Amino acid sequence: MSEKQRIAIVTGGTRGIGAAISVALKRVGYKVAANYAGNDEAANAFSKKHDIPVFKWDVGDYDACVQGIAAVQQQLGPVDTIVNNAGITRDAMLHKLTPQAWRDVIRVDPESMFNMCQPLILQMREAGFGRIINISSINGQKGQMGQTNYSAAKAGVIGFTKALAQEVAKKGVTVNVICPGYIDTDMVAAVPEKVLEGIIAGIPVGRLGSAGEMAHAVLFLADENAGFITGSTLTANGAQFIAG
Ligand code: NDP
């Protein structure tokens, strides 16, 4: 961590993986804004427990992002680190998948990549420094039955990362993506027990990952010494799927 005060926004930063990321960034000295969608109770409890300010807006809505980012910058100062973590699932086999379930997932991820990065990218380019860390998924790398929407969304996050990394490489801004495997959060708690047993049996490490382990990967990529690491995809899945 440099002398300069770093300021981060973590989308979906009040629960699960995002909460662990917010706490980890604060621990190493960042000012952190934790964004969330609508669960006020969880967000307020998180904010109180960790003394991290929370900001409610929908990352699927461009105008809401512009306003939300402005509110964060007014309160904390110029943001130099974005962790695009918010994501949702609406699983069904394609023959049962509704247009609404398709759109819901696509508008949170990958549209939030555009909605969050576009309003801040010029500022980062001009500052000559920035860190953008996007959270995709193992299922964006390998595809997953019952998740055509989610797999397409998360593959889109990887493509967005690779393209933006090239655009801003000369400006001191890095853009990387982390692909978690199955992590012990509310999202995975929603998976039926029998299905989850099958999933764990297919993870060579023999367990789910933890949110703290994902936060550790974010700290590594956010570090000022990680300036040569950009456009990369970091798989963090207990060797469940080893991408080339
Ligand atoms: P959780 O469901 O535990 O938490 C989701 C967080 O995102 C909450 O803070 C939620 O806010 C917020 N959020 C959801 N939609 C929006 C929105 N439209 N605008 C703003 N905030 C929103 O998720 P996880 O921690 O499990 O997952 C975090 C990320 O990691 C996601 O992108 C997910 O796809 C990815 N991932 C997760 C894996 C896992 O095994 N858990 C595996 C691979 C990837 P609120 O509390 O208000 O609802």
Boltz pocket constraint, residues with backbone or C-beta under 6 A from the ligand:
constraints:
  - pocket:
      binder: B
      contacts: [[A, 11], [A, 12], [A, 13], [A, 14], [A, 15], [A, 16], [A, 17], [A, 18], [A, 35], [A, 36], [A, 37], [A, 38], [A, 39], [A, 40], [A, 42], [A, 43], [A, 57], [A, 58], [A, 59], [A, 60], [A, 84], [A, 85], [A, 86], [A, 87], [A, 88], [A, 108], [A, 135], [A, 136], [A, 137], [A, 138], [A, 179], [A, 180], [A, 181], [A, 182], [A, 183], [A, 184], [A, 185], [A, 186], [A, 187], [A, 188]]
      max_distance: 6.0
